[in-house]
């Protein structure tokens, strides 16, 4: 059970990091225009 929870939390962390990186990319794209 705890292993399953750990897997879910690590996936959520990954999703958070990817989401942040996507926001940074969007900011750079907006600034370059």
N, C-alpha and C positions, 0 to 999 in steps of 0.2 A: 504493500500500500504506500509506504513512504517513498519507495523508489519511483512509483508512478507519479506521486506528487512532485518529486524532484524533477522528473522529466518534464512535467507540465510547466513548472516554474522556469526551468531553463529555456523552454520554447518561448514562454512569454517574454523573458529577458531578451532573447534573440529578436523577437518581433518588435520590441521597444527600440532596440538599437537600429534595426533596419528602418523603422518608421522615422527615427531621428535623422538618419543619413539621408533619407528621401526628402525630408523637410529642408535640410541644408542644400541638397542639390536643387530643389525648387527655388530656394532663395538666390543661389548663384545664377540660375537661368533667368530669373526675373531681373537681377542686377545687370546682366550682360546685354539685355535688350536695349 
